Amino acid sequence: MTQSQALPAHILFATDLGARSDRAQDRAIGLARDWNAKLTVVHALDALDAPNDQPSRPPAEGARSRAFS
């Protein structure tokens, strides 16, 4: 395989962790597995929109458990 045909070694998945992002998340996880690539998930909040108290369970916990099940 030539360098121009090489598979990515790293996938960056940016998400809002919304209900409609599940399909894209599943696709990113599948590609990372198929290509033996590192997967980095990024979720950013605007500091002005962030809640003042901490949630009891981080939103990404469900995504993490699905990724490795």
Contacts in CASP RR format, 6 or more apart in sequence:
PFRMAT RR
TARGET T0000
AUTHOR 0000-0000-0000
METHOD contacts of the structure
MODEL  1
MTQSQALPAHILFATDLGARSDRAQDRAIGLARDWNAKLTVVHALDALDA
PNDQPSRPPAEGARSRAFS
7 35 0 8 1.000
7 37 0 8 1.000
8 35 0 8 1.000
8 37 0 8 1.000
9 35 0 8 1.000
9 37 0 8 1.000
9 38 0 8 1.000
10 37 0 8 1.000
10 38 0 8 1.000
10 39 0 8 1.000
10 40 0 8 1.000
11 28 0 8 1.000
11 31 0 8 1.000
11 32 0 8 1.000
11 35 0 8 1.000
11 37 0 8 1.000
11 38 0 8 1.000
11 39 0 8 1.000
11 40 0 8 1.000
12 40 0 8 1.000
12 42 0 8 1.000
13 24 0 8 1.000
13 25 0 8 1.000
13 28 0 8 1.000
13 39 0 8 1.000
13 40 0 8 1.000
13 41 0 8 1.000
13 42 0 8 1.000
14 42 0 8 1.000
14 43 0 8 1.000
14 44 0 8 1.000
15 21 0 8 1.000
15 24 0 8 1.000
15 25 0 8 1.000
15 41 0 8 1.000
15 42 0 8 1.000
15 43 0 8 1.000
16 43 0 8 1.000
17 43 0 8 1.000
17 59 0 8 1.000
17 60 0 8 1.000
17 63 0 8 1.000
25 41 0 8 1.000
25 63 0 8 1.000
25 66 0 8 1.000
26 66 0 8 1.000
28 39 0 8 1.000
28 41 0 8 1.000
29 39 0 8 1.000
29 66 0 8 1.000
29 67 0 8 1.000
31 37 0 8 1.000
32 38 0 8 1.000
32 39 0 8 1.000
39 67 0 8 1.000
41 60 0 8 1.000
41 63 0 8 1.000
43 59 0 8 1.000
43 60 0 8 1.000
END
